[in-house]
Amino acid sequence: MSQTDIAKGSTMRVFITGASGHVGSALVPELLHNGHQVLGLARSDESAKRLTDWGAEAIRGDLHDLDRLRAAATAADGVVHLAFRHDAMAAGDLAGAAESDLAALQTIGDALAGTDKPLVSTSGTGMLAQIVRDRTATEDDFDPNGGYRVDAENYVIDLAAKSVRSSVVRLPQITHSRLDLHGFAPTLIGFARTNGFAAYVGDGTNRWPSVHTLDAARLYRLALESAPAGSRLHAVQDEGIEFRTIAEAIGRGLDLPARSVSADDAAQYLGFLSRFAGMNSPTSSARTSELLDWQPTHPNLLADLAEGFYFG
Ligand SMILES: NC(=O)c1ccc[n+]([C@@H]2O[C@H](COP(=O)([O-])OP(=O)(O)OC[C@H]3O[C@@H](n4cnc5c(N)ncnc54)[C@H](OP(=O)(O)O)[C@@H]3O)[C@@H](O)[C@H]2O)c1
């Protein structure tokens, strides 16, 4: 398909890494329902079957199969990168996971350079907490000094200078819905069950942004179809809910109390999430909404927690 056709809003053949995951499970149907074709990278028979059951095509391969990534990206009209080695991260190898992420993106970026095709990659709003203090973060904020995942975000934005219509969707700490089986919301619920109370750190007034998975998926589609090259986009519905309020909602769902823990004790009650639990990262999506006419329409985090399905 020519770039002129794509620019006119024609449907695309889209290559997606991580298509079988949480966000992918909303994005693949979102793209198919809007007339696009989807080819998803699948590292197992089970993941490949998920994709074909949804009506997408699957190509078997791992993030490390750079030749396969290059070939699939070259043949596609656009690429969405969602895959991340969360298994390596959970095992303590964040550096290795971030390295694989950057290598995959560099391969895809090389394949798309000079084509003006879209590449939509993924980052997180959480990293903004390290560079923005005492105010709400916006799409203009970024860390020029780099770091894990920051290097990948900055690399993708810089691809705009190489004639790639690149953009990055920053997902909030909690992306929630019935599709969310192992994100931070179910993880917090698991810790609360184990502890017998829902923990928050200190006075719990630090704020976390959030979004519904289906709204996030729509933003990825809009970015793919029309985000200007070099856009940082925020998939944020609630700018920031106090962590104590989230803990109290989890407590209500489990019929358990919410209780403060000190920063020193957080790891005992919140495991690897203790690194994030005290984070204050209110984040605006005003620029994103204006740029792509994106308005969240699905229930917010507290409504989803009140619905009860997270506690079944
Ligand atoms: N969900 C959130 O709340 C949130 C918040 C901030 C940022 N993010 C980021 O958003 C992106 C998507 O998140 P998600 O929640 O959809 O994650 P997820 O449910 O864990 O899905 C991860 C996807 O990556 C694939 N994958 C993992 N390792 C791979 C490898 N070595 N080779 C090929 N594929 C591999 C998985 O394949 P399998 O199906 O085979 O396992 C799955 O399709 C990630 O970059 C994540 O870090 C998510």
The ligand as an SDF file (V2000), in Angstrom:
LIG
                    3D

 48 52  0  0  0  0  0  0  0  0999 V2000
   -0.7130   -2.9070   31.4060 N   0  0  0  0  0  0  0  0  0  0  0  0
   -0.2050   -1.9050   32.0920 C   0  0  0  0  0  0  0  0  0  0  0  0
   -0.7830   -1.4970   33.1020 O   0  0  0  0  0  0  0  0  0  0  0  0
    1.0560   -1.2080   31.5970 C   0  0  0  0  0  0  0  0  0  0  0  0
    1.4760   -0.0620   32.2380 C   0  0  0  0  0  0  0  0  0  0  0  0
    2.6120    0.5910   31.7760 C   0  0  0  0  0  0  0  0  0  0  0  0
    3.3070    0.0760   30.6820 C   0  0  0  0  0  0  0  0  0  0  0  0
    2.8890   -1.0910   30.1070 N   0  0  0  0  0  0  0  0  0  0  0  0
    3.6360   -1.6140   28.9500 C   0  0  0  0  0  0  0  0  0  0  0  0
    2.7230   -1.8370   27.8770 O   0  0  0  0  0  0  0  0  0  0  0  0
    3.1670   -2.9280   27.0560 C   0  0  0  0  0  0  0  0  0  0  0  0
    2.0650   -3.9530   26.9450 C   0  0  0  0  0  0  0  0  0  0  0  0
    1.7240   -4.3580   28.2690 O   0  0  0  0  0  0  0  0  0  0  0  0
    0.7110   -5.5590   28.5560 P   0  0  0  0  0  0  0  0  0  0  0  0
    0.0470   -5.2220   29.8470 O   0  0  0  0  0  0  0  0  0  0  0  0
   -0.1210   -5.8660   27.3570 O   0  0  0  0  0  0  0  0  0  0  0  0
    1.7530   -6.7520   28.8200 O   0  0  0  0  0  0  0  0  0  0  0  0
    1.4780   -8.3300   28.8780 P   0  0  0  0  0  0  0  0  0  0  0  0
    0.0460   -8.6440   29.0900 O   0  0  0  0  0  0  0  0  0  0  0  0
    2.4830   -8.8970   29.8310 O   0  0  0  0  0  0  0  0  0  0  0  0
    1.8550   -8.8070   27.4130 O   0  0  0  0  0  0  0  0  0  0  0  0
    3.2010   -8.8210   26.9880 C   0  0  0  0  0  0  0  0  0  0  0  0
    3.2540   -9.3020   25.5510 C   0  0  0  0  0  0  0  0  0  0  0  0
    4.6310   -9.3950   25.1690 O   0  0  0  0  0  0  0  0  0  0  0  0
    4.8700  -10.7070   24.6620 C   0  0  0  0  0  0  0  0  0  0  0  0
    6.2410  -11.0960   24.9590 N   0  0  0  0  0  0  0  0  0  0  0  0
    6.8420  -11.1180   26.1680 C   0  0  0  0  0  0  0  0  0  0  0  0
    8.1030  -11.5400   26.0270 N   0  0  0  0  0  0  0  0  0  0  0  0
    8.3030  -11.7870   24.7110 C   0  0  0  0  0  0  0  0  0  0  0  0
    9.3950  -12.2500   23.9570 C   0  0  0  0  0  0  0  0  0  0  0  0
   10.5710  -12.5560   24.5280 N   0  0  0  0  0  0  0  0  0  0  0  0
    9.2260  -12.3920   22.6160 N   0  0  0  0  0  0  0  0  0  0  0  0
    8.0500  -12.0910   22.0200 C   0  0  0  0  0  0  0  0  0  0  0  0
    6.9720  -11.6450   22.6890 N   0  0  0  0  0  0  0  0  0  0  0  0
    7.1040  -11.5010   24.0190 C   0  0  0  0  0  0  0  0  0  0  0  0
    3.8660  -11.5830   25.4010 C   0  0  0  0  0  0  0  0  0  0  0  0
    3.6800  -12.7890   24.6860 O   0  0  0  0  0  0  0  0  0  0  0  0
    2.9570  -14.0670   25.3590 P   0  0  0  0  0  0  0  0  0  0  0  0
    1.4810  -13.8450   25.1700 O   0  0  0  0  0  0  0  0  0  0  0  0
    3.4560  -15.2180   24.5830 O   0  0  0  0  0  0  0  0  0  0  0  0
    3.3490  -14.0980   26.8120 O   0  0  0  0  0  0  0  0  0  0  0  0
    2.6290  -10.6800   25.3700 C   0  0  0  0  0  0  0  0  0  0  0  0
    2.0280  -10.7390   24.0990 O   0  0  0  0  0  0  0  0  0  0  0  0
    4.4480   -3.4220   27.7410 C   0  0  0  0  0  0  0  0  0  0  0  0
    5.5560   -2.7720   27.1810 O   0  0  0  0  0  0  0  0  0  0  0  0
    4.2500   -2.9610   29.1800 C   0  0  0  0  0  0  0  0  0  0  0  0
    5.4710   -2.8850   29.9020 O   0  0  0  0  0  0  0  0  0  0  0  0
    1.7870   -1.7270   30.5250 C   0  0  0  0  0  0  0  0  0  0  0  0
  1  2  1  0
  2  3  2  0
  2  4  1  0
  4  5  1  0
  4 48  2  0
  5  6  2  0
  6  7  1  0
  7  8  2  0
  8  9  1  0
  8 48  1  0
  9 10  1  0
  9 46  1  0
 10 11  1  0
 11 12  1  0
 11 44  1  0
 12 13  1  0
 13 14  1  0
 14 15  2  0
 14 16  1  0
 14 17  1  0
 17 18  1  0
 18 19  2  0
 18 20  1  0
 18 21  1  0
 21 22  1  0
 22 23  1  0
 23 24  1  0
 23 42  1  0
 24 25  1  0
 25 26  1  0
 25 36  1  0
 26 27  1  0
 26 35  1  0
 27 28  2  0
 28 29  1  0
 29 30  1  0
 29 35  2  0
 30 31  1  0
 30 32  2  0
 32 33  1  0
 33 34  2  0
 34 35  1  0
 36 37  1  0
 36 42  1  0
 37 38  1  0
 38 39  2  0
 38 40  1  0
 38 41  1  0
 42 43  1  0
 44 45  1  0
 44 46  1  0
 46 47  1  0
M  CHG  2   8   1  16  -1
M  END
$$$$
